[in-house]
Amino acid sequence: KKMNELKNCPFCGEEAELKSNYTERCKPIYFVFAECGYCHAQGRAFSNKEINPEYEGWNTKACKNAIKAWNSRVGA
């Protein structure tokens, strides 16, 4: 998902992708974050409210923020 916009993992050099988690703990909300497909390093998670980012084509503000956070980490 939007892998062409994500830099490779700064720890192992492998490709990363956007992922999402859903929780109903406080209120229904999706979290979007970047994760390395090999070592599973994760970037900062951003809330996406009740909208599933996959249905939005991974084109939400939370997705853009997760990409920016992943790409701007030290060592990236």
N, C-alpha and C positions, 0 to 999 in steps of 0.2 A: 504494500500500500504506500504509494508515493515514495517508493524507494529511491527514485531518481533524484529526489530533493534532499535525501538524508545522506550525510557523510558516513563513511565507514566507521566502525567502532574504534575509538581511540585506544582501547585496551588490547584487542586481538586483531583488528584490521578487517574483520568480516562485515558483511552487509547488515544493515538495520532496517526495521520496518515499523510502521505505526501499528499500535494495538490499542484495544479499549477494554475496560472492565466496567461492569455494571453493578451498582449496589442499591439496596433499598434500606440501608441501615438508618439513615436520618430521613432521607427523602429520595425518591428515584433519581439517580444521577449516573451519567457515564463519565469515566475518566479516560483521557487519551494520553498516551506516552509512547516514546520510541524505545525499541528494544533490539539488542543484537540477537541475530538468529543463531549465533554459535555459543557465545559465552553468557548470554542472557543479561548483560549489563542493561540497566534501564535508565532512562532520562526522567526528568521531572514530569509529574502527571498534572494535567490541566482538566478542570471540570467542564463538561459539555452539556449540562442540564439533562433534560429527558430525551434529547435527540441522539439517536444512534448514529455515530459518525460514518459508519459504513453506508447507511442510507443516504447520506449527504455527499457521498463520493470522497470522503476524507477531506472535505473542503470547508471546514468550520474554523472559527477563531481559535478554538482549543487545539485543533490539528496544526494550524500555523504556528501557534505558540510552542507546541511540543517539538516541532521541527526546528524552530529557532533555538530553543533551549539545548537540544541534542547537538546541533551543529556548532554551537558557541562554547561548548565545554572546554576546559583546559586540556590541552593535549589533542584536541580535535584537528 
